[in-house]
């Protein structure tokens, strides 16, 4: 299932509520730049049902606010926290660079 498939699931929220929810989740990731969450962790942190969490995370990935690491965790797309002061990369970022 990719991000486009998730939008087929009917969304019962009104547009204003959906916008507020996206802003809330986006703000959490912006306030904590090193935050990396699995789907289950995001669901518990934000108090969402699984289907709602799917749509929220898919929307944030689609708008390139978040990305999904090789280990399945969501993080900010532009998160440079994995870079050292000398510009070299650490952890999953280095593994991702080697794989590409």
C-alpha positions as CSV (number, residue, x, y, z in Angstrom):
1,X,0.0,0.0,0.0
2,X,1.5,3.4,-1.0
3,X,0.5,6.9,0.1
4,X,-1.9,7.3,-2.8
5,X,-3.9,4.2,-1.8
6,X,-4.5,5.7,1.7
7,X,-6.6,8.6,0.3
8,X,-9.2,6.1,-0.9
9,X,-10.2,5.5,2.7
10,X,-13.2,7.8,3.4
11,X,-12.3,10.7,5.7
12,X,-15.2,11.8,7.9
13,X,-13.4,14.9,9.3
14,X,-14.4,18.2,8.1
15,X,-11.6,20.2,6.3
16,X,-10.9,22.5,9.2
17,X,-10.5,19.6,11.7
18,X,-8.2,17.8,9.2
19,X,-6.1,20.9,8.8
20,X,-5.8,21.4,12.6
21,X,-4.7,17.8,13.0
22,X,-2.1,18.0,10.3
23,X,-0.8,21.2,11.8
24,X,-0.6,19.6,15.3
25,X,1.4,16.6,14.1
26,X,3.6,18.8,11.9
27,X,4.3,21.1,14.8
28,X,5.4,18.2,17.0
29,X,8.0,17.1,14.4
30,X,9.1,20.7,14.0
31,X,9.5,21.3,17.7
32,X,11.5,18.1,18.2
33,X,13.8,17.8,15.1
34,X,15.3,14.5,16.1
35,X,11.9,12.9,16.6
36,X,11.6,9.5,14.8
37,X,8.4,7.5,15.4
38,X,7.0,4.2,14.2
39,X,3.4,4.2,13.1
40,X,2.3,2.7,16.4
41,X,4.3,5.3,18.4
42,X,2.8,8.1,16.4
43,X,-0.7,6.6,16.9
44,X,-0.2,6.6,20.7
45,X,1.5,10.0,20.9
46,X,-1.2,11.8,19.0
47,X,-4.1,9.7,20.3
48,X,-5.3,8.6,16.8
49,X,-7.1,5.6,15.5
50,X,-4.9,3.5,13.1
51,X,-6.7,4.6,9.9
52,X,-6.6,8.3,10.9
53,X,-2.9,8.0,11.7
54,X,-2.3,6.3,8.3
55,X,-3.9,9.2,6.5
56,X,-2.1,11.9,8.6
57,X,1.3,10.3,8.1
58,X,0.7,9.7,4.4
59,X,-0.4,13.3,3.9
60,X,2.8,14.6,5.6
61,X,4.9,12.3,3.6
62,X,3.1,13.4,0.4
63,X,3.8,17.1,1.2
64,X,7.4,16.2,1.9
65,X,7.2,17.4,5.5
66,X,8.0,13.8,6.7
67,X,9.9,10.9,5.2
68,X,10.1,7.3,6.2
69,X,13.5,5.8,7.1
70,X,14.6,2.3,6.1
71,X,13.6,1.1,9.5
72,X,10.0,2.3,9.0
73,X,10.2,5.3,11.3
74,X,8.9,8.7,10.3
75,X,11.0,11.8,10.6
76,X,11.2,15.3,9.3
77,X,12.3,15.3,5.6
78,X,14.7,18.2,6.1
79,X,16.2,16.9,9.4
80,X,19.9,17.5,9.3
81,X,20.3,16.3,12.9
82,X,22.1,13.2,11.6
83,X,25.0,15.3,10.2
84,X,28.1,15.9,12.2
85,X,29.8,19.3,12.4
86,X,32.3,18.2,9.7
87,X,29.4,17.4,7.3
88,X,29.8,13.6,7.5
89,X,26.7,11.5,8.2
90,X,25.8,9.2,11.0
91,X,23.5,6.2,11.5
92,X,20.7,5.5,9.0
93,X,21.7,8.5,6.9
94,X,25.1,7.0,6.1
95,X,23.5,3.6,5.4
96,X,21.0,5.2,3.0
97,X,23.8,7.1,1.2
98,X,25.7,3.8,0.7
99,X,22.6,2.0,-0.6
100,X,22.0,4.6,-3.3
